[in-house]
């Protein structure tokens, strides 16, 4: 699971494994009861058979989750290969008439294309540990944005735009081609990291992403050499204090998450939802409805911790100068990444807010496992994107980044527990007596065992009494 790129797949695999372990345990427990009954209790034997069938089903489920994750990973890898080949083929065709140029290209449209490419590739990096379908969509968007950028570069390398300076047009095209080749390299790095998460793969992805950023900046600077381009270039190089904005966004997101946790607690003022040491506590609560509140609060707790670690990671990156040009410059060097980080923090807070509202509503008016599952998976996805954005410019081996990676795993685990508790609640609400029936059946089995033990003791005492009397009346005693 740790090697999987998609946190939802990680959670699904771990959850399937836990369910299999629980099914195995059920076989052992029911087997003990059947063995104690001497194998003659039909109900106990059927309980064992049912538990064995459940184990077989859980094995199939675990296998299906694993196979699906592998298939989805393969599909995203194929899409990245396809997109890389497409860009390299289009670069070969660019000097020919078959490559379409934008006849309406202007400094503004060229820079707009550069911004779109920066946004698309930033999203691609963030999706390397998201769901495979999201990575595929981001790959397609990045490939399209790359070709649009090249079309604008070729369209802008004409006297109408360059003011008759052919050298400026050539420099613009060359800068666009360099940016396209950097995107192709990014696709290769993304393929490696999406198939198997590793620190080396993360470093390669960060380096490839940084190269794309630098080449896009070179491309925009080439646009800046064209007449009437000053206002357009300002579209890319933001003058905002993005470092402060990012720090504030993470702080505000943390406050919103803590407020969302309060909403979960307020769903039942008579029940105290406390900070838990492990998200597993939601599954351990005997009252599954209270367990739902525990699990919802655990999601908020894990997310709040993740946001705190994200702030610490960003500060560590700045202190270490991880951007290469000086830590503080990373925000100015790649404003698209900085804005993506800010957006990711806001989206994560919104996802936790929605999940907390869903948990509170489910507690008040009945649980919908599908609704809870949808909002829980959204939290896991948004948390993964925030971490991917944070790690894109940092040293993956740093202590702060390792802590952040551990935090996103804890968040994914807490969402998986929330889904499991919601499923239990939905089933219990649909059949409230199911648990009581199981308890009653177990109590009856225990009573039978106690009666058998008492009878065995009586028989033993009777035999001992007969033996003490000389054993002569053993047969008659037995007949009586």
C-alpha positions in Angstrom: 0.0 0.0 0.0 2.9 2.4 0.8 4.1 2.0 -2.8 0.7 3.0 -4.3 0.4 6.4 -5.7 -3.3 6.8 -5.0 -4.3 7.3 -1.4 -7.8 6.1 -2.0 -6.4 2.8 -3.4 -4.1 2.6 -0.4 -7.1 3.0 2.0 -9.2 0.5 0.0 -6.4 -2.1 0.1 -5.8 -1.7 3.8 -9.5 -1.8 4.5 -9.9 -5.0 2.5 -7.0 -6.6 4.3 -8.5 -5.6 7.7 -11.9 -7.1 6.7 -10.2 -10.3 5.7 -8.4 -10.4 9.1 -11.7 -9.9 10.9 -13.3 -12.7 8.9 -10.4 -15.0 9.8 -10.9 -14.2 13.4 -14.6 -14.9 13.2 -13.9 -18.4 11.8 -11.7 -19.1 14.8 -14.2 -17.9 17.3 -17.1 -19.8 15.7 -14.9 -22.8 15.3 -14.3 -22.8 19.1 -18.0 -22.9 19.8 -18.6 -25.7 17.3 -15.7 -27.7 18.7 -17.0 -27.3 22.2 -20.3 -28.7 21.1 -18.6 -31.8 19.7 -19.4 -30.9 16.1 -23.0 -32.0 16.6 -24.6 -28.6 16.9 -26.1 -27.8 13.5 -26.5 -24.1 14.2 -22.8 -23.8 15.3 -21.6 -25.8 12.3 -23.6 -23.5 9.9 -22.1 -20.5 11.7 -18.6 -21.8 10.9 -19.5 -22.5 7.3 -21.0 -19.0 6.9 -17.8 -17.5 8.4 -15.7 -19.6 5.9 -17.8 -18.4 3.0 -17.2 -14.8 4.3 -13.5 -15.4 4.3 -13.6 -16.6 0.7 -15.5 -13.5 -0.3 -13.1 -11.2 1.6 -10.2 -12.9 -0.2 -11.9 -12.2 -3.6 -12.5 -8.6 -2.5 -8.9 -8.1 -1.6 -7.7 -9.6 -4.8 -10.2 -7.4 -6.8 -8.9 -4.2 -5.1 -5.3 -5.1 -5.8 -6.1 -6.0 -9.5 -8.1 -2.8 -10.0 -5.3 -0.7 -8.6 -2.8 -2.4 -10.9 -5.0 -1.9 -13.9 -5.7 1.7 -13.2 -2.0 2.4 -12.6 -1.2 0.7 -15.9 -3.8 2.9 -17.7 -2.4 6.1 -16.4 1.2 5.0 -17.3 0.0 4.3 -20.9 -1.7 7.7 -21.1 1.6 9.4 -20.0 3.6 7.4 -22.6 1.1 8.3 -25.3 1.1 12.0 -24.4 4.9 12.1 -24.3 5.1 10.6 -27.7 2.5 13.0 -29.1 4.4 16.0 -27.9 7.7 14.8 -29.3 6.0 14.0 -32.7 4.4 17.5 -32.8 7.8 19.0 -32.1 9.2 17.2 -35.2 6.3 18.6 -37.2 6.4 22.1 -35.9 8.6 23.6 -38.7 6.3 22.1 -41.4 3.0 23.6 -42.7 1.1 20.6 -41.2 1.6 22.1 -37.7 -1.2 24.6 -37.0 -0.1 28.1 -35.9 -2.5 30.5 -34.2 -3.0 33.3 -36.8 -4.4 35.6 -34.1 -1.5 35.2 -31.7 -0.5 38.3 -29.7 1.6 38.8 -26.6 -1.5 38.5 -24.5 -2.7 35.2 -26.1 0.8 33.8 -26.0 1.3 34.5 -22.3 -2.3 33.2 -21.6 -1.2 29.9 -23.2 1.9 29.8 -21.0 -0.2 30.4 -17.9 -2.6 27.6 -19.0 0.4 25.2 -19.4 1.8 26.1 -16.0 -1.5 25.4 -14.4 -2.0 22.1 -16.2 1.5 20.8 -15.4 1.1 21.9 -11.8 -2.1 19.9 -11.6 -0.3 17.0 -13.2 2.3 16.9 -10.4 -0.4 17.1 -7.8 -2.2 14.2 -9.3 0.7 11.8 -9.2 -0.6 10.4 -6.0 -4.3 10.9 -6.7 -6.8 8.7 -8.4 -5.6 7.3 -11.7 -8.5 8.9 -13.6 -7.5 12.3 -12.3 -3.9 11.7 -13.4 -5.1 10.7 -16.9 -7.3 13.9 -17.1 -4.4 16.0 -16.0 -2.1 14.4 -18.6 -4.5 15.1 -21.4 -4.9 18.7 -20.2 -1.1 19.2 -20.1 -0.6 17.7 -23.5 -3.3 20.0 -25.0 -1.9 23.1 -23.2 1.6 22.3 -24.6 0.4 22.1 -28.2 -1.6 25.3 -27.7 1.5 27.0 -26.4 3.5 25.9 -29.4 0.7 27.0 -31.8 0.8 30.5 -30.2 4.6 30.5 -30.3 4.6 29.7 -34.0 1.8 32.2 -34.7 3.7 34.9 -32.8 6.9 34.4 -34.7 5.7 36.6 -37.6 6.5 40.2 -38.5 3.1 41.4 -37.4 3.9 40.4 -33.8 7.7 40.7 -33.7 7.8 44.1 -35.4 9.8 42.6 -38.2 12.6 41.3 -36.0 13.0 37.7 -37.1 15.5 36.9 -34.3 12.9 37.6 -31.7 10.5 35.3 -33.5 13.1 32.5 -33.6 13.9 33.0 -29.9 10.2 32.7 -29.1 9.8 29.5 -31.0 13.0 28.0 -29.5 11.8 28.8 -26.0 8.5 27.2 -26.7 10.1 24.1 -28.0 12.3 23.9 -24.9 9.3 24.2 -22.7 7.5 21.4 -24.7 10.5 19.1 -24.3 10.6 19.8 -20.5 6.9 18.7 -20.4 7.7 15.5 -22.2 10.4 14.8 -19.5 7.9 15.6 -16.8 5.5 12.9 -18.3 8.3 10.4 -18.0 9.0 11.3 -14.3 5.3 11.3 -13.5 5.0 7.8 -14.9 7.7 6.5 -12.6 6.3 8.1 -9.5 2.7 7.3 -10.2 3.5 3.6 -10.6 5.6 3.3 -7.4 6.1 6.0 -4.8 9.7 6.5 -3.7 11.9 9.3 -2.5 14.1 9.0 -5.7 11.0 9.2 -7.9 9.8 12.2 -5.9 13.1 14.0 -6.4 13.1 13.2 -10.2 9.5 14.5 -10.4 10.4 17.7 -8.5 13.4 18.3 -10.8 11.3 17.7 -13.9 8.6 20.0 -12.6 11.2 22.7 -11.8 12.6 22.4 -15.3 9.1 23.0 -16.8 8.7 26.1 -14.6 12.1 27.5 -15.7 11.4 26.8 -19.4 8.0 28.4 -19.2 9.5 31.4 -17.5 12.1 31.6 -20.3 9.3 31.4 -22.8 7.4 34.3 -21.1 10.7 36.3 -21.0 11.0 35.7 -24.8 7.5 37.2 -25.1 8.7 40.1 -23.1 11.2 40.9 -26.0 8.2 41.5 -28.3 6.7 45.0 -28.9 3.7 45.9 -26.7 4.2 42.9 -24.3 4.8 44.5 -20.9 1.2 44.2 -19.7 0.9 40.7 -20.9 4.1 39.5 -19.1 2.8 40.9 -15.8 0.0 38.3 -16.2 2.5 35.6 -15.4 5.0 37.2 -13.0 2.7 38.1 -10.1 3.6 40.9 -7.8 1.6 39.5 -4.9 3.2 38.3 -1.7 2.4 34.7 -2.4 4.5 33.4 0.5 2.3 35.3 3.0 -0.8 34.3 1.1 0.2 30.6 1.2 1.0 30.7 4.9 -2.3 32.5 5.7 -4.2 30.0 3.5 -2.9 27.0 5.5 -3.6 28.8 8.8 -7.2 29.7 7.7 -7.8 26.1 6.5 -6.7 24.7 9.8 -9.2 27.0 11.6 -12.0 26.0 9.3 -11.2 22.3 9.9 -11.3 22.8 13.7 -14.7 24.6 13.3 -15.9 21.6 11.2 -14.9 19.2 14.0 -17.0 21.3 16.5 -20.0 20.7 14.2 -19.5 16.9 14.6 -19.3 17.2 18.4 -22.4 19.4 18.5 -24.4 16.6 16.8 -24.9 15.1 20.2 -24.1 17.4 23.1 -24.7 14.6 25.6 -21.8 12.5 24.1 -18.2 13.6 24.6 -16.1 13.2 21.4 -12.5 13.4 22.5 -9.3 13.6 20.6 -8.3 10.0 19.8 -4.9 8.5 19.6 -5.9 6.5 16.6 -8.6 6.7 14.0 -9.4 3.0 14.8 -11.4 4.2 17.8 -14.4 4.9 15.6 -14.6 1.2 14.8 -14.2 0.2 18.5 -17.2 2.1 19.8 -20.0 -0.3 20.7 -22.6 2.3 19.7 -21.9 2.6 16.0 -23.7 6.0 15.8 -21.3 7.4 18.4 -18.6 5.6 16.5 -19.6 7.7 13.5 -19.0 10.8 15.5 -15.7 9.5 16.7 -14.7 8.7 13.1 -15.8 12.1 11.8 -13.9 13.9 14.5 -10.8 11.7 13.8 -10.9 12.8 10.1 -10.9 16.5 11.2 -8.1 15.8 13.7 -5.9 14.1 11.1 -6.5 16.9 8.6 -5.8 19.6 11.1 -2.5 17.9 11.9 -1.7 17.6 8.2 -2.2 21.3 7.7 0.1 22.1 10.6 2.7 19.9 9.2 2.2 21.5 5.8 3.0 24.9 7.3 6.1 23.5 9.0 7.2 21.9 5.7 6.8 25.1 3.8 8.8 27.0 6.4 11.5 24.3 6.4 11.7 24.5 2.6 12.1 28.3 2.8 14.8 28.0 5.5 16.7 25.4 3.5 16.4 27.3 0.2 15.0 24.2 -1.5 14.1 26.0 -4.6 17.7 26.4 -5.7 17.5 30.1 -6.3 16.9 30.9 -2.6 13.9 29.6 -0.6 11.8 32.8 -0.6 12.2 33.1 -4.4 10.3 29.9 -5.0 7.0 31.7 -4.8 8.1 34.3 -7.4 9.8 31.8 -9.5 6.7 29.6 -9.9 3.6 31.7 -9.0 1.3 29.1 -10.6 2.6 26.5 -8.1 2.1 28.9 -5.2 -1.5 29.7 -6.2 -2.1 25.9 -6.6 -0.9 25.4 -3.1 -3.2 28.1 -1.8 -6.1 26.6 -3.8 -5.3 23.1 -2.4 -5.5 24.3 1.2 -8.9 25.9 0.6 -10.3 22.9 -1.2 -9.2 20.6 1.6 -10.9 22.8 4.2 -14.1 22.7 2.1 -13.9 18.9 1.8 -13.6 18.5 5.6 -16.4 20.9 6.1 -18.7 18.9 3.8 -17.6 15.6 5.4 -18.4 17.0 8.9 -21.8 18.2 7.8 -22.6 14.9 6.3 -21.6 13.0 9.5 -23.7 15.4 11.6 -26.7 15.0 9.3 -26.3 11.2 9.2 -26.3 11.1 13.0 -29.5 13.2 13.1 -31.5 11.6 10.3 -30.0 8.3 9.3 -26.8 7.1 7.7 -26.2 6.9 4.0 -23.0 5.0 3.5 -22.7 6.2 -0.2 -22.9 9.9 0.8 -20.4 9.4 3.6 -18.1 7.5 1.4 -18.2 10.2 -1.3 -17.3 13.0 1.1 -14.7 10.9 2.9 -12.9 10.0 -0.4 -13.0 13.7 -1.4 -11.1 14.6 1.8 -8.5 11.9 1.1 -8.1 13.2 -2.5 -7.8 16.9 -1.5 -5.3 16.0 1.3 -3.2 14.1 -1.3 -3.2 17.0 -3.6 -2.1 19.4 -0.9 0.8 17.2 0.1 1.8 16.7 -3.6 1.8 20.5 -4.0 3.9 20.9 -0.9 6.4 18.3 -1.8 6.8 19.5 -5.4 9.4 22.1 -4.5 10.9 20.5 -1.4 13.5 17.8 -0.5 11.4 14.6 -0.1 14.0 13.2 2.3 13.7 16.1 4.8 12.2 15.4 8.2 9.4 17.8 7.6 8.4 16.2 4.3 8.5 12.7 5.9 6.3 13.9 8.7 3.9 15.4 6.1 3.8 12.1 4.1 3.0 10.2 7.3 0.2 12.7 8.0 -1.5 12.1 4.7 -1.4 8.4 5.3 -3.1 8.9 8.7 -5.7 11.1 7.0 -6.4 8.5 4.4 -6.7 5.9 7.1 -9.2 8.0 9.1 -11.4 8.4 6.0 -11.3 4.7 5.4 -12.4 4.1 9.0 -15.2 6.7 8.6 -16.5 4.8 5.5 -16.4 1.5 7.4 -18.3 2.9 10.4 -20.9 4.4 8.1 -21.4 1.0 6.5 -21.9 -0.6 9.9 -24.4 2.2 10.9 -26.4 1.8 7.7 -26.6 -2.0 8.2 -27.5 -1.6 11.9 -30.2 1.0 11.1 -31.7 -1.2 8.5 -31.8 -4.2 10.9 -31.6 -2.9 14.5 -32.1 -6.4 16.0 -29.2 -8.0 14.0 -26.6 -7.4 16.7 -29.1 -8.5 19.5 -29.9 -11.7 17.6 -26.2 -12.5 17.4 -25.8 -11.9 21.2 -28.8 -14.0 22.0 -27.5 -16.9 19.8 -24.1 -16.7 21.6 -25.8 -16.6 25.0 -27.8 -19.7 24.1 -24.6 -21.5 23.0 -22.9 -20.6 26.2 -25.8 -21.8 28.3 -25.8 -25.1 26.4 -22.0 -25.5 27.1 -22.6 -24.8 30.8 -25.3 -27.4 31.0 -23.1 -30.0 29.2 -20.3 -29.2 31.7 -22.6 -29.6 34.6 -23.9 -33.0 33.3 -20.3 -34.1 32.7 -19.4 -33.2 36.3 -22.5 -35.1 37.6 -21.6 -38.2 35.6 -18.0 -38.0 36.8 -19.2 -37.7 40.4 -21.5 -40.6 40.0 -18.8 -42.9 38.5 -16.4 -41.9 41.3 -19.1 -42.8 43.9 -19.8 -46.2 42.2 -16.1 -46.9 42.1 -15.7 -46.2 45.8 -18.6 -48.6 46.5 -16.7 -51.3 44.8 -17.8 -50.9 41.2 -20.3 -53.7 41.5 -23.3 -51.6 40.8 -21.8 -49.8 37.9 -24.1 -51.4 35.3 -27.2 -51.2 37.5 -26.4 -47.6 38.4 -26.1 -46.9 34.7 -29.4 -48.6 34.0 -31.1 -46.7 36.7 
